[in-house]
Amino acid sequence: MTHQVVIIKSTSAPSTTSAAAVVAEPEFTVTVEYRPIDGMTASQIGNEVARIQRRVNQIIEGTPD
């Protein structure tokens, strides 16, 4: 059996406040480690990764649950 770890990293775009050459930090940086159970198919893992990514995007964009 092999153990898989899927790392999902999302970052919001840095906010632009002015035309000055200022490097802005992103408001959100999210890193998720997903460890699928043994025996999951690639399709099942892909579905879970997509579900996690949608949830992370909801949090970053501030949309309702």
Secondary structure, DSSP 8 states (H G I E B T S, - for coil): -----EEEEEE-------SS------S-EEEEEE---TT--HHHHHHHHHHHHHHHHHHHHT---
